[in-house]
Amino acid sequence: MNTDLIPAGAARDHIKALIEGGSNQSRIARCAEVSRITVVHILHGYVVNVTRDTHEAIMRVRAEDEGRGIPAGHVDAVGSRRRARALIADGHTSTRIAMRAQVSLRTLWAVLDAELAYVPTDIAHRLERAFAVMQMTPGKSTAARSYAAARRWNLSWEWDEEDIDVRTTRPFPSSLTRRQEIADAIKAENLHGTRFRPVVIAPARRARVRSAA
């Protein structure tokens, strides 16, 4: 990682040019693999200098690159997946999350199981809104917490909300208590299996899930 600081002017001008060409701050951040707040700070002159890595990442973004590989009306599923998994880890059941987000259980499990590389923008927004509310109150399902712990899914507080949609973002380190909970859950599942999951999607139906989600 190159942390040398250089003037932010060139990156700022490039961001302005991309926006004038029809882009927006979120898309630029996603393509550059930096946080949206970083783009905002550079654009509005809140920072005078940026690291060389950030400068180069932004300067590599081209208008023709922004939509490459992402279907129209969709976004990268990574943020939705992290939010949904964190709520399970917090003790919320998938049924409760699906009801709050107003998505089907099959769609939610397709997100949780990383079946989807991209999700429709409206579903991403629904899960984001559900996460914003539900993370404030711990769930009551021990089975949900154990299921998530056995898969090493991160708790909601282990993610920085500013960067949760950035694929390269890493969560905060788990506490000692959480690491022990993970070890215990893995051991218990190896011995007894899991009975948490409320729906099982047959392989033959997964294609329909992808298209319907």
Beta strands, then each sheet from edge to edge (+ up, - down):
strand 1: 5-7
strand 2: 49-51
strand 3: 74-76
strand 4: 118-120
sheet 1: 1+ 2-
sheet 2: 3+ 4-
end
